[in-house]
Amino acid sequence: MALADPDVGIGSLKIPLSIKRLQPTGRAYSIGIWSHFQLLDWTPHSTVFRSWMVNDAGESVLYFDSVHLQEVRDEHLQKVLQASGRLGAEQQALYSSNWRQMSFDPAALTRN
């Protein structure tokens, strides 16, 4: 369910299509914000969830209801841009995704 999961296939991206409700609660913000997610629905190409942002005191700061993410591949974005006549350099840079393989060094986690 990750954005770029090698077991599922690198090269897909899920973008937000809709948020049913975004509710700030008026609580004080702080640097330490925690998040809690409740998965409502999941398919290989779509995810729907609720999310709460909670401050250090455990008070809800921000609530997202029914956030719908949909998979979009680079080819789909390019077709839409081409059809709309907006396939300039800026749009190409903004709406394209290039996935690169990165190496991971477990020893780097223990270095000071």
MMTF fields as JSON, N, C-alpha, C and O atoms, coordinates in Angstrom:
{
  "mmtfVersion": "1.0.0",
  "mmtfProducer": "UNKNOWN",
  "numBonds": 447,
  "numAtoms": 448,
  "numGroups": 112,
  "numChains": 1,
  "numModels": 1,
  "chainsPerModel": [1],
  "groupsPerChain": [112],
  "chainIdList": ["A"],
  "bondAtomList": [4, 2, 8, 6, 12, 10, 16, 14, 20, 18, 24, 22, 28, 26, 32, 30, 36, 34, 40, 38, 44, 42, 48, 46, 52, 50, 56, 54, 60, 58, 64, 62, 68, 66, 72, 70, 76, 74, 80, 78, 84, 82, 88, 86, 92, 90, 96, 94, 100, 98, 104, 102, 108, 106, 112, 110, 116, 114, 120, 118, 124, 122, 128, 126, 132, 130, 136, 134, 140, 138, 144, 142, 148, 146, 152, 150, 156, 154, 160, 158, 164, 162, 168, 166, 172, 170, 176, 174, 180, 178, 184, 182, 188, 186, 192, 190, 196, 194, 200, 198, 204, 202, 208, 206, 212, 210, 216, 214, 220, 218, 224, 222, 228, 226, 232, 230, 236, 234, 240, 238, 244, 242, 248, 246, 252, 250, 256, 254, 260, 258, 264, 262, 268, 266, 272, 270, 276, 274, 280, 278, 284, 282, 288, 286, 292, 290, 296, 294, 300, 298, 304, 302, 308, 306, 312, 310, 316, 314, 320, 318, 324, 322, 328, 326, 332, 330, 336, 334, 340, 338, 344, 342, 348, 346, 352, 350, 356, 354, 360, 358, 364, 362, 368, 366, 372, 370, 376, 374, 380, 378, 384, 382, 388, 386, 392, 390, 396, 394, 400, 398, 404, 402, 408, 406, 412, 410, 416, 414, 420, 418, 424, 422, 428, 426, 432, 430, 436, 434, 440, 438, 444, 442],
  "bondOrderList": [1, 1, 1, 1, 1, 1, 1, 1, 1, 1, 1, 1, 1, 1, 1, 1, 1, 1, 1, 1, 1, 1, 1, 1, 1, 1, 1, 1, 1, 1, 1, 1, 1, 1, 1, 1, 1, 1, 1, 1, 1, 1, 1, 1, 1, 1, 1, 1, 1, 1, 1, 1, 1, 1, 1, 1, 1, 1, 1, 1, 1, 1, 1, 1, 1, 1, 1, 1, 1, 1, 1, 1, 1, 1, 1, 1, 1, 1, 1, 1, 1, 1, 1, 1, 1, 1, 1, 1, 1, 1, 1, 1, 1, 1, 1, 1, 1, 1, 1, 1, 1, 1, 1, 1, 1, 1, 1, 1, 1, 1, 1],
  "groupList": [{"groupName": "MET", "atomNameList": ["N", "CA", "C", "O"], "elementList": ["N", "C", "C", "O"], "formalChargeList": [0, 0, 0, 0], "bondAtomList": [1, 0, 2, 1, 3, 2], "bondOrderList": [1, 1, 2], "singleLetterCode": "M", "chemCompType": "L-PEPTIDE LINKING"}, {"groupName": "ALA", "atomNameList": ["N", "CA", "C", "O"], "elementList": ["N", "C", "C", "O"], "formalChargeList": [0, 0, 0, 0], "bondAtomList": [1, 0, 2, 1, 3, 2], "bondOrderList": [1, 1, 2], "singleLetterCode": "A", "chemCompType": "L-PEPTIDE LINKING"}, {"groupName": "LEU", "atomNameList": ["N", "CA", "C", "O"], "elementList": ["N", "C", "C", "O"], "formalChargeList": [0, 0, 0, 0], "bondAtomList": [1, 0, 2, 1, 3, 2], "bondOrderList": [1, 1, 2], "singleLetterCode": "L", "chemCompType": "L-PEPTIDE LINKING"}, {"groupName": "ASP", "atomNameList": ["N", "CA", "C", "O"], "elementList": ["N", "C", "C", "O"], "formalChargeList": [0, 0, 0, 0], "bondAtomList": [1, 0, 2, 1, 3, 2], "bondOrderList": [1, 1, 2], "singleLetterCode": "D", "chemCompType": "L-PEPTIDE LINKING"}, {"groupName": "PRO", "atomNameList": ["N", "CA", "C", "O"], "elementList": ["N", "C", "C", "O"], "formalChargeList": [0, 0, 0, 0], "bondAtomList": [1, 0, 2, 1, 3, 2], "bondOrderList": [1, 1, 2], "singleLetterCode": "P", "chemCompType": "L-PEPTIDE LINKING"}, {"groupName": "VAL", "atomNameList": ["N", "CA", "C", "O"], "elementList": ["N", "C", "C", "O"], "formalChargeList": [0, 0, 0, 0], "bondAtomList": [1, 0, 2, 1, 3, 2], "bondOrderList": [1, 1, 2], "singleLetterCode": "V", "chemCompType": "L-PEPTIDE LINKING"}, {"groupName": "GLY", "atomNameList": ["N", "CA", "C", "O"], "elementList": ["N", "C", "C", "O"], "formalChargeList": [0, 0, 0, 0], "bondAtomList": [1, 0, 2, 1, 3, 2], "bondOrderList": [1, 1, 2], "singleLetterCode": "G", "chemCompType": "PEPTIDE LINKING"}, {"groupName": "ILE", "atomNameList": ["N", "CA", "C", "O"], "elementList": ["N", "C", "C", "O"], "formalChargeList": [0, 0, 0, 0], "bondAtomList": [1, 0, 2, 1, 3, 2], "bondOrderList": [1, 1, 2], "singleLetterCode": "I", "chemCompType": "L-PEPTIDE LINKING"}, {"groupName": "SER", "atomNameList": ["N", "CA", "C", "O"], "elementList": ["N", "C", "C", "O"], "formalChargeList": [0, 0, 0, 0], "bondAtomList": [1, 0, 2, 1, 3, 2], "bondOrderList": [1, 1, 2], "singleLetterCode": "S", "chemCompType": "L-PEPTIDE LINKING"}, {"groupName": "LYS", "atomNameList": ["N", "CA", "C", "O"], "elementList": ["N", "C", "C", "O"], "formalChargeList": [0, 0, 0, 0], "bondAtomList": [1, 0, 2, 1, 3, 2], "bondOrderList": [1, 1, 2], "singleLetterCode": "K", "chemCompType": "L-PEPTIDE LINKING"}, {"groupName": "ARG", "atomNameList": ["N", "CA", "C", "O"], "elementList": ["N", "C", "C", "O"], "formalChargeList": [0, 0, 0, 0], "bondAtomList": [1, 0, 2, 1, 3, 2], "bondOrderList": [1, 1, 2], "singleLetterCode": "R", "chemCompType": "L-PEPTIDE LINKING"}, {"groupName": "GLN", "atomNameList": ["N", "CA", "C", "O"], "elementList": ["N", "C", "C", "O"], "formalChargeList": [0, 0, 0, 0], "bondAtomList": [1, 0, 2, 1, 3, 2], "bondOrderList": [1, 1, 2], "singleLetterCode": "Q", "chemCompType": "L-PEPTIDE LINKING"}, {"groupName": "THR", "atomNameList": ["N", "CA", "C", "O"], "elementList": ["N", "C", "C", "O"], "formalChargeList": [0, 0, 0, 0], "bondAtomList": [1, 0, 2, 1, 3, 2], "bondOrderList": [1, 1, 2], "singleLetterCode": "T", "chemCompType": "L-PEPTIDE LINKING"}, {"groupName": "TYR", "atomNameList": ["N", "CA", "C", "O"], "elementList": ["N", "C", "C", "O"], "formalChargeList": [0, 0, 0, 0], "bondAtomList": [1, 0, 2, 1, 3, 2], "bondOrderList": [1, 1, 2], "singleLetterCode": "Y", "chemCompType": "L-PEPTIDE LINKING"}, {"groupName": "TRP", "atomNameList": ["N", "CA", "C", "O"], "elementList": ["N", "C", "C", "O"], "formalChargeList": [0, 0, 0, 0], "bondAtomList": [1, 0, 2, 1, 3, 2], "bondOrderList": [1, 1, 2], "singleLetterCode": "W", "chemCompType": "L-PEPTIDE LINKING"}, {"groupName": "HIS", "atomNameList": ["N", "CA", "C", "O"], "elementList": ["N", "C", "C", "O"], "formalChargeList": [0, 0, 0, 0], "bondAtomList": [1, 0, 2, 1, 3, 2], "bondOrderList": [1, 1, 2], "singleLetterCode": "H", "chemCompType": "L-PEPTIDE LINKING"}, {"groupName": "PHE", "atomNameList": ["N", "CA", "C", "O"], "elementList": ["N", "C", "C", "O"], "formalChargeList": [0, 0, 0, 0], "bondAtomList": [1, 0, 2, 1, 3, 2], "bondOrderList": [1, 1, 2], "singleLetterCode": "F", "chemCompType": "L-PEPTIDE LINKING"}, {"groupName": "ASN", "atomNameList": ["N", "CA", "C", "O"], "elementList": ["N", "C", "C", "O"], "formalChargeList": [0, 0, 0, 0], "bondAtomList": [1, 0, 2, 1, 3, 2], "bondOrderList": [1, 1, 2], "singleLetterCode": "N", "chemCompType": "L-PEPTIDE LINKING"}, {"groupName": "GLU", "atomNameList": ["N", "CA", "C", "O"], "elementList": ["N", "C", "C", "O"], "formalChargeList": [0, 0, 0, 0], "bondAtomList": [1, 0, 2, 1, 3, 2], "bondOrderList": [1, 1, 2], "singleLetterCode": "E", "chemCompType": "L-PEPTIDE LINKING"}],
  "groupTypeList": [0, 1, 2, 1, 3, 4, 3, 5, 6, 7, 6, 8, 2, 9, 7, 4, 2, 8, 7, 9, 10, 2, 11, 4, 12, 6, 10, 1, 13, 8, 7, 6, 7, 14, 8, 15, 16, 11, 2, 2, 3, 14, 12, 4, 15, 8, 12, 5, 16, 10, 8, 14, 0, 5, 17, 3, 1, 6, 18, 8, 5, 2, 13, 16, 3, 8, 5, 15, 2, 11, 18, 5, 10, 3, 18, 15, 2, 11, 9, 5, 2, 11, 1, 8, 6, 10, 2, 6, 1, 18, 11, 11, 1, 2, 13, 8, 8, 17, 14, 10, 11, 0, 8, 16, 3, 4, 1, 1, 2, 12, 10, 17],
  "groupIdList": [1, 2, 3, 4, 5, 6, 7, 8, 9, 10, 11, 12, 13, 14, 15, 16, 17, 18, 19, 20, 21, 22, 23, 24, 25, 26, 27, 28, 29, 30, 31, 32, 33, 34, 35, 36, 37, 38, 39, 40, 41, 42, 43, 44, 45, 46, 47, 48, 49, 50, 51, 52, 53, 54, 55, 56, 57, 58, 59, 60, 61, 62, 63, 64, 65, 66, 67, 68, 69, 70, 71, 72, 73, 74, 75, 76, 77, 78, 79, 80, 81, 82, 83, 84, 85, 86, 87, 88, 89, 90, 91, 92, 93, 94, 95, 96, 97, 98, 99, 100, 101, 102, 103, 104, 105, 106, 107, 108, 109, 110, 111, 112],
  "secStructList": [7, 7, 6, 6, 7, 6, 6, 6, 7, 6, 6, 3, 3, 3, 3, 3, 3, 3, 3, 3, 3, 3, 3, 3, 7, 7, 7, 7, 7, 7, 1, 7, 7, 3, 3, 3, 3, 3, 3, 3, 3, 3, 3, 6, 6, 3, 3, 3, 3, 3, 3, 3, 3, 3, 7, 6, 6, 1, 7, 3, 3, 3, 3, 3, 3, 3, 3, 3, 3, 3, 3, 3, 3, 2, 2, 2, 2, 2, 2, 2, 2, 2, 2, 2, 6, 7, 7, 1, 2, 2, 2, 2, 2, 2, 2, 7, 7, 7, 7, 7, 7, 7, 7, 7, 7, 4, 4, 4, 4, 6, 7, 7],
  "xCoordList": [0.814, 0.0, 0.859, 0.318, 2.157, 3.039, 2.981, 2.512, 3.465, 3.481, 4.378, 4.042, 5.514, 6.428, 6.89, 7.965, 6.105, 6.387, 6.948, 6.25, 8.194, 8.777, 7.97, 7.991, 7.246, 6.45, 5.224, 4.752, 4.703, 3.518, 3.908, 3.222, 4.995, 5.451, 5.789, 4.928, 7.024, 7.452, 6.932, 6.909, 6.524, 6.081, 4.642, 4.135, 3.957, 2.595, 2.574, 3.392, 1.635, 1.513, 0.033, -0.786, -0.325, -1.719, -1.871, -1.165, -2.802, -3.042, -4.419, -5.312, -4.601, -5.916, -6.937, -6.708, -8.062, -9.155, -10.187, -10.721, -10.463, -11.48, -11.265, -10.677, -11.75, -11.806, -13.224, -13.645, -13.954, -15.346, -15.458, -16.316, -14.573, -14.617, -13.222, -12.514, -12.838, -11.598, -11.994, -12.49, -11.772, -12.283, -11.173, -10.677, -10.773, -9.879, -10.677, -11.845, -10.071, -10.825, -10.585, -11.214, -9.688, -9.445, -8.479, -8.245, -7.924, -6.944, -5.604, -5.346, -4.765, -3.45, -2.549, -2.487, -1.854, -0.882, 0.421, 0.707, 1.195, 2.518, 3.438, 2.99, 4.711, 5.667, 5.446, 5.545, 5.149, 4.929, 3.499, 2.597, 3.293, 1.963, 2.003, 2.922, 1.022, 0.895, -0.263, -1.181, -0.22, -1.327, -1.841, -1.092, -3.135, -3.791, -4.637, -5.378, -4.531, -5.277, -6.206, -5.848, -7.407, -8.368, -8.692, -9.28, -8.308, -8.532, -10.0, -10.524, -10.661, -12.082, -12.277, -13.148, -11.457, -11.584, -10.244, -9.528, -9.907, -8.647, -8.789, -9.345, -8.279, -8.105, -6.675, -6.02, -6.179, -4.813, -4.631, -3.502, -5.723, -5.602, -6.242, -6.182, -6.846, -7.584, -7.532, -7.529, -7.492, -7.479, -8.391, -8.358, -9.205, -10.054, -9.773, -9.774, -9.532, -9.211, -9.683, -10.023, -9.699, -9.901, -8.575, -7.767, -8.351, -7.103, -7.34, -8.107, -6.665, -6.698, -5.279, -4.371, -5.067, -3.798, -4.0, -4.935, -3.121, -3.29, -2.054, -0.929, -2.26, -1.116, -0.54, -1.032, 0.499, 1.172, 0.254, 0.48, -0.781, -1.718, -2.775, -3.619, -2.735, -3.702, -5.009, -5.996, -5.021, -6.23, -6.199, -5.16, -7.329, -7.424, -7.285, -8.016, -6.338, -6.075, -6.746, -7.256, -6.74, -7.271, -7.825, -7.212, -8.994, -9.654, -9.947, -10.533, -9.536, -9.829, -10.809, -10.533, -11.948, -12.929, -12.999, -13.115, -12.928, -13.074, -12.148, -12.611, -10.86, -9.863, -9.748, -9.482, -9.949, -9.916, -8.665, -8.531, -7.76, -6.562, -6.758, -7.273, -6.345, -6.485, -5.129, -4.387, -4.812, -3.556, -3.557, -4.537, -2.452, -2.265, -0.877, 0.11, -0.813, 0.48, 0.943, 0.139, 2.232, 2.823, 2.22, 1.995, 1.959, 1.385, 0.016, -0.309, -0.792, -2.126, -2.018, -2.745, -1.112, -0.934, -0.508, -1.002, 0.404, 0.898, -0.206, -0.273, -1.08, -2.194, -3.164, -3.62, -3.479, -4.394, -3.791, -4.484, -2.518, -1.857, -1.811, -2.012, -1.546, -1.494, -2.861, -2.957, -3.912, -5.269, -5.712, -6.488, -5.216, -5.626, -4.748, -5.013, -3.709, -2.82, -1.862, -1.29, -1.679, -0.805, 0.41, 0.72, 1.088, 2.237, 3.533, 4.439, 3.617, 4.835, 5.88, 5.63, 7.048, 8.156, 7.793, 8.166, 7.06, 6.688, 5.759, 5.964, 4.74, 3.812, 4.507, 4.232, 5.397, 6.139, 6.941, 6.951, 7.61, 8.415, 7.535, 7.881, 6.406, 5.534, 4.757, 4.598, 4.273, 3.372, 4.006, 3.288, 5.3, 5.9, 6.601, 7.051, 6.682, 7.359, 8.399, 8.114, 9.59, 10.673, 11.124, 11.668, 10.902, 11.29, 12.708, 13.054, 13.533, 14.916, 15.171, 14.679, 15.94, 16.343, 17.376, 18.332, 17.182, 18.133, 18.708, 18.027, 19.958, 20.571, 20.325, 20.165, 20.299, 20.053, 21.216, 21.592, 21.787, 22.909, 22.425, 22.294, 22.15, 21.667, 22.646, 22.229, 23.93, 24.928, 24.772, 25.173, 24.201, 24.02, 23.052, 23.126, 22.148, 21.201, 21.863, 21.362, 22.983, 23.631, 24.756, 25.32, 25.092, 26.151, 25.653, 24.467, 26.59, 26.237, 26.641, 26.429],
  "yCoordList": [-1.189, 0.0, 1.255, 2.358, 1.13, 2.283, 2.96, 2.379, 4.197, 4.917, 4.232, 4.168, 3.724, 3.045, 1.763, 1.721, 0.745, -0.533, -1.493, -1.812, -1.966, -2.852, -4.121, -4.667, -4.611, -5.824, -5.57, -6.479, -4.35, -3.999, -3.433, -3.657, -2.712, -2.114, -0.658, 0.15, -0.322, 1.069, 1.82, 1.283, 3.036, 3.854, 4.292, 4.923, 3.981, 4.477, 5.502, 5.46, 6.407, 7.482, 7.659, 7.659, 7.81, 8.057, 9.523, 10.037, 10.191, 11.605, 11.774, 10.961, 12.816, 13.031, 13.509, 14.495, 12.803, 13.203, 14.03, 15.004, 13.63, 14.354, 14.179, 13.197, 15.146, 15.08, 15.498, 16.618, 14.594, 14.875, 16.038, 16.91, 16.037, 17.105, 17.314, 16.355, 18.578, 18.975, 19.902, 21.003, 19.455, 20.197, 20.567, 19.704, 21.852, 22.302, 22.367, 22.755, 21.995, 21.925, 23.109, 23.198, 24.022, 25.194, 24.939, 25.83, 23.766, 23.46, 24.084, 24.407, 24.247, 24.847, 23.904, 22.704, 24.48, 23.707, 23.637, 24.498, 22.624, 22.51, 21.871, 21.408, 21.846, 21.234, 19.728, 19.122, 19.13, 17.686, 17.343, 17.428, 16.957, 16.558, 15.064, 14.576, 14.368, 12.933, 12.722, 13.541, 11.644, 11.365, 9.952, 9.034, 9.811, 8.51, 8.335, 9.24, 7.177, 6.901, 5.724, 4.745, 5.833, 4.731, 4.409, 5.226, 3.228, 2.803, 2.436, 1.577, 3.092, 2.829, 1.872, 1.002, 2.034, 1.187, 1.168, 2.169, 0.027, -0.089, -1.046, -2.136, -0.619, -1.484, -1.247, -0.324, -2.039, -1.792, -0.416, 0.061, 0.229, 1.511, 2.675, 3.81, 2.424, 3.466, 3.222, 2.077, 4.305, 4.214, 5.302, 6.444, 4.943, 5.905, 5.75, 4.639, 6.885, 6.824, 8.07, 9.077, 7.988, 9.13, 9.39, 8.477, 10.636, 10.956, 12.025, 12.966, 11.855, 12.844, 13.309, 12.485, 14.612, 15.183, 15.581, 16.311, 15.098, 15.251, 15.947, 15.606, 16.93, 17.612, 16.79, 15.702, 17.31, 16.576, 16.29, 15.334, 17.112, 16.907, 15.857, 15.543, 15.313, 14.299, 14.878, 14.157, 16.186, 16.837, 16.862, 17.126, 16.589, 16.602, 18.036, 18.929, 18.242, 19.561, 19.71, 20.778, 18.635, 18.662, 17.279, 16.259, 17.261, 16.001, 15.991, 16.934, 14.92, 14.7, 13.536, 12.458, 13.74, 12.671, 12.222, 13.048, 10.933, 10.299, 10.915, 11.472, 10.81, 11.234, 10.113, 8.963, 10.456, 9.462, 9.691, 10.723, 8.727, 8.761, 7.812, 6.706, 8.25, 7.424, 7.299, 8.276, 6.101, 5.881, 6.613, 6.584, 7.265, 7.949, 7.583, 7.723, 7.126, 6.798, 7.976, 8.782, 8.053, 9.147, 9.242, 10.339, 8.083, 8.095, 8.776, 9.502, 8.535, 9.147, 10.658, 11.397, 11.117, 12.559, 13.209, 14.278, 12.568, 13.135, 13.194, 14.16, 12.17, 12.173, 13.315, 13.996, 13.525, 14.606, 15.959, 16.823, 16.152, 17.414, 17.641, 18.761, 16.577, 16.686, 17.064, 17.927, 16.422, 16.683, 18.105, 18.704, 18.647, 19.996, 21.071, 22.263, 20.655, 21.627, 22.285, 23.332, 21.689, 22.291, 21.413, 21.122, 20.996, 20.118, 20.907, 20.49, 22.052, 22.852, 22.273, 21.291, 22.89, 22.41, 22.456, 21.56, 23.505, 23.62, 22.489, 21.87, 22.22, 21.141, 19.793, 18.915, 19.629, 18.371, 18.128, 17.017, 19.164, 19.027, 18.827, 18.055, 19.517, 19.468, 18.159, 17.611, 17.656, 16.511, 15.186, 14.194, 15.122, 13.826, 13.284, 14.035, 11.987, 11.337, 10.375, 9.564, 10.478, 9.577, 8.854, 9.472, 7.556, 6.768, 6.283, 5.749, 6.471, 6.035, 5.026, 5.173, 4.006, 3.019, 3.658, 4.278, 3.508, 4.057, 2.917, 1.937, 3.07, 2.049, 2.412, 3.583, 1.415, 1.61, 1.033, -0.122, 1.834, 1.403, 1.287, 2.308, 0.071, -0.094, 0.45, 0.879, 0.44, 0.957, 2.464, 2.985, 3.156, 4.607, 4.953, 6.046, 4.041, 4.301, 4.326, 4.966, 3.632, 3.554, 4.561, 4.682, 5.285, 6.31, 7.532, 7.861, 8.199, 9.45, 10.64, 11.768],
  "zCoordList": [0.0, 0.0, 0.0, 0.084, -0.09, -0.105, -1.468, -2.447, -1.513, -2.78, -3.801, -4.984, -3.35, -4.262, -3.597, -2.999, -3.698, -3.066, -4.113, -5.075, -3.954, -4.968, -5.199, -6.302, -4.166, -4.346, -5.211, -5.894, -5.192, -5.965, -7.319, -8.316, -7.351, -8.597, -8.418, -8.071, -8.649, -8.536, -9.746, -10.853, -9.544, -10.655, -10.555, -11.482, -9.457, -9.307, -8.183, -7.264, -8.276, -7.318, -7.015, -7.934, -5.753, -5.389, -5.022, -4.154, -5.696, -5.445, -4.807, -5.046, -3.999, -3.381, -4.414, -5.114, -4.499, -5.387, -4.639, -5.168, -3.399, -2.644, -1.146, -0.692, -0.404, 1.057, 1.425, 1.135, 2.062, 2.388, 3.378, 3.234, 4.389, 5.381, 5.955, 6.261, 6.097, 6.749, 7.882, 7.647, 9.115, 10.26, 11.237, 11.961, 11.269, 12.331, 13.63, 13.615, 14.742, 15.998, 16.924, 17.978, 16.555, 17.387, 18.529, 19.346, 18.601, 19.644, 19.285, 18.126, 20.285, 20.074, 19.28, 19.546, 18.299, 17.526, 18.305, 19.138, 18.033, 18.626, 17.606, 16.557, 17.913, 16.995, 16.936, 15.869, 18.076, 18.123, 17.752, 18.585, 16.507, 16.04, 15.736, 15.078, 16.212, 15.961, 14.999, 14.933, 14.267, 13.344, 13.563, 13.897, 13.366, 13.462, 12.212, 11.829, 11.574, 10.354, 10.573, 11.227, 10.018, 10.031, 8.574, 7.866, 8.14, 6.766, 6.586, 7.295, 5.634, 5.369, 4.201, 4.243, 3.144, 1.962, 1.247, 1.226, 0.66, -0.048, -1.214, -1.083, -2.354, -3.517, -3.996, -3.513, -4.915, -5.401, -6.045, -6.159, -6.466, -7.161, -6.414, -6.887, -5.269, -4.566, -3.053, -2.601, -2.283, -0.826, -0.262, -0.719, 0.731, 1.424, 2.921, 3.451, 3.595, 5.021, 5.75, 5.129, 7.084, 7.972, 8.659, 8.832, 9.05, 9.721, 10.784, 10.584, 11.913, 12.983, 13.236, 13.343, 13.334, 13.766, 15.226, 15.554, 16.096, 17.531, 18.1, 17.735, 19.002, 19.609, 20.76, 21.056, 21.404, 22.486, 23.668, 24.41, 23.85, 24.96, 24.631, 25.47, 23.419, 23.017, 22.503, 22.359, 22.223, 21.716, 20.194, 19.589, 19.589, 18.133, 17.632, 18.059, 16.722, 16.16, 14.795, 14.458, 14.021, 12.666, 12.332, 12.647, 11.688, 11.343, 9.848, 9.315, 9.178, 7.766, 7.685, 8.212, 7.031, 6.889, 5.44, 4.534, 5.224, 3.905, 2.854, 1.859, 3.08, 2.099, 1.066, 1.415, -0.201, -1.282, -2.13, -2.787, -2.108, -2.942, -4.116, -3.953, -5.294, -6.499, -7.183, -7.288, -7.645, -8.355, -9.682, -10.427, -9.963, -11.244, -11.74, -11.018, -12.947, -13.543, -14.395, -14.861, -14.582, -15.344, -16.747, -17.258, -17.367, -18.724, -18.743, -19.682, -17.686, -17.62, -17.491, -18.155, -16.635, -16.473, -17.782, -18.139, -18.491, -19.741, -20.799, -21.56, -20.861, -21.816, -21.52, -22.438, -20.248, -19.871, -20.222, -20.76, -19.926, -20.251, -21.758, -22.228, -22.513, -23.964, -24.531, -25.403, -24.038, -24.522, -24.194, -24.938, -23.076, -22.69, -23.321, -23.165, -24.029, -24.67, -23.686, -23.99, -22.518, -21.504, -21.238, -20.082, -22.269, -22.09, -22.246, -22.969, -21.562, -21.575, -20.637, -19.939, -20.627, -19.791, -18.312, -17.555, -17.888, -16.482, -16.056, -15.012, -16.867, -16.545, -16.597, -15.779, -17.546, -17.659, -16.382, -15.853, -15.893, -14.678, -13.448, -12.554, -13.402, -12.231, -12.135, -11.044, -13.265, -13.243, -13.624, -13.741, -13.821, -14.121, -12.886, -12.021, -12.83, -11.703, -12.251, -13.132, -11.723, -12.092, -10.838, -9.923, -10.79, -9.628, -9.821, -10.875, -8.797, -8.844, -7.736, -6.617, -8.061, -7.066, -6.142, -6.609, -4.831, -3.875, -3.041, -2.739, -2.684, -1.839, -0.377, -0.035, 0.458, 1.882, 2.66, 2.461, 3.548, 4.385, 5.824, 6.498, 6.327, 7.702, 8.733, 9.809, 8.429, 9.361, 9.575, 10.615, 8.611, 8.739, 9.867, 10.427, 10.208, 11.291, 12.664, 13.589, 12.795, 14.109, 14.27, 15.358, 13.214, 13.303, 14.06, 14.035, 14.736, 15.46, 14.684, 15.128]
}
